Amino acid sequence: MEIRWRKSSKSSGADGNNCLELAAHGGEILLRESDNPDVVIRTTPAKLRAFLGGAKEGEFDDLG
């Protein structure tokens, strides 16, 4: 099964490698950096939803 990586339309950079990419695969969510695609983090949809909910509410705004 082919993994289809997706990145945000907000991603930028002259070389196109300034982004995080996500993919759904085998019931998991995969996350990688476009400039280091060999390192993949695996998580569950529920954990990703919880994280994104916190991000949308500004819980991590002080980090960057």
C-alpha positions, -999 to 999 in steps of 0.1 A, spaced: 0 0 0 14 33 -11 18 60 15 4 94 4 21 122 23 3 155 26 16 189 37 -1 222 46 -6 249 20 10 272 46 43 253 42 70 275 27 107 277 19 127 282 -13 136 246 -14 101 233 -6 115 214 25 102 237 52 72 216 63 58 187 82 41 160 63 12 137 74 -1 104 61 -28 79 71 -15 43 69 -27 11 84 -49 28 110 -20 51 122 -11 86 114 25 91 102 44 124 107 78 134 91 98 164 83 102 170 45 139 176 48 144 144 69 119 119 54 136 88 69 125 97 104 88 89 108 67 93 140 37 71 143 6 80 164 -31 73 165 -58 94 151 -72 101 186 -38 113 198 -34 136 168 -69 150 173 -61 158 209 -29 175 200 -45 195 171 -73 206 194 -48 220 219 -28 237 191 -60 253 178 -68 266 213 -33 282 215 -18 259 241 16 259 222 17 294 210 46 303 234 69 278 216 73 296 184 
